[in-house]
């Protein structure tokens, strides 16, 4: 129990110093989060400044900040919205976490750390900070698709973190990690989530609507915060994070339809305790330890920033988000936070790591917390730069890829969820599991079997080990080949569902786009299977054999992808000419009063180009007089201009320097959301 006077002193010191630093940072037009961290450094125990706050008191208060921040975040995401972004966010989180775990392990071994310390290093840099991102997004007013995607990835990462902690505990205590134990852990987590959501949906929305109808703000605030803390405590009692429980509580309240009233009341309380959380992060920064381990801190900071930007951007794009949203998501998630502290402290508690790892994690978290607001602020500019610098075939692919996935999602269920797809997914999982089992089993039994061969057959130790490794390779090879073959068949099934094959004897006009989509889906499947397999087996396999195999397959698919993308460019160029003629015919039909939807028919003639949407530029359009490069239509919205119908000269695949004129009719391609966003930039503002 904290002494009341110590509690009062800690609150006074923290809030007064934080008030001064945040005012200073606002004057300097810098994120206030940086001001909170500086305040923590000032009131922390490591600088000779006579303003020291009780660290245990501040840590307790900071937990309240995490809970309230996650509750507020949950208020913005009803369960329906969360389920909608779940598949995309889940696949992105799996790719990102697997790659970061592997990179962290490699860095740890490069510094000479033990295998367990390296595994913990990979785990602690894999999970981004929900608290830091939530605060940065609030400060910069980021809403919409980007916020939904990032929060979805963060929630899946939190679930992965829970599984990681269970596995790390089993490894560190010597009890080992069995398939049954892992299945039990996942089953318990699933049962907890399902039970909480089912019971919560029956109770929470009704209760919150009844409380709000009382029209007493203080009652609504007390009931909301009480519910938030109760669900967070329930999650903690079951062995899960309070952050996960608080987020689910907010999502359940969001289902009531009164989340706006609750959010307005909770916001001031949330902001105060969130400030204490960031102050507590600053208090953990020890300049002496940072100077001692500065090389490891700098390397891990670089790995976190570069690795997360690359992996999240790649995963988000491959799962159907545009270039802009994907790059922005990657730059938003380039940090580590509260879960990293938990994993690092777990390693200390279990005596699995040295004392150096915790301060290293804190320092990396502090530095990436400082860089996060700047990365988020500059992400739009970077995304536009990336889009402009892509080769022309890739620009065409980027513009159309989202529409193909949209067609795949909208395809009839029998085409995408048939017995064939389920069977192929099952085979893929079995092959991957058996491959992991062979690698780990042969690694763990290598010494024992080599000694047995040495004693029984008189072989030398080196020869015995080579024979065992050779046997393991022979055993693993069928499963590796199986993964490659099944991935191609599964990609073929999904590509055919999105872009159906024409009947025999007719010209298959979707062949070029389907070929690109097939290769892209193979890359996605390979990443989803190969990267986790490498991350799991790297501690047992050693060397670069696993990553080299995955890299070789990716390079081979990359070459095939580039050839297909180049062919797609020719297909689109020919299709654009057809669209130009359709635009001219449709314009003539409008004049003569005999319009029959000429342009809409091109979707049937040219599958793979989406549904070209015509947009006529009026005199008052903000796009008139600007070039396509000035508008940056594809970079901002994801839609592309396939053709322009203009009196006196039509254009197919116009260049970026084409100046738009009144009366131009633009044929836009892309997802429905991208086309609607592009219309918003092209149409004159309503008077």
Order of alpha helices (4+ residues) and beta strands (2+ residues): alpha-alpha-alpha-alpha-alpha-alpha-alpha-alpha-alpha-alpha-alpha-alpha-alpha-alpha-alpha-alpha-alpha-alpha-alpha-alpha-alpha-alpha-alpha-alpha-beta-alpha-alpha-beta-beta-beta-alpha
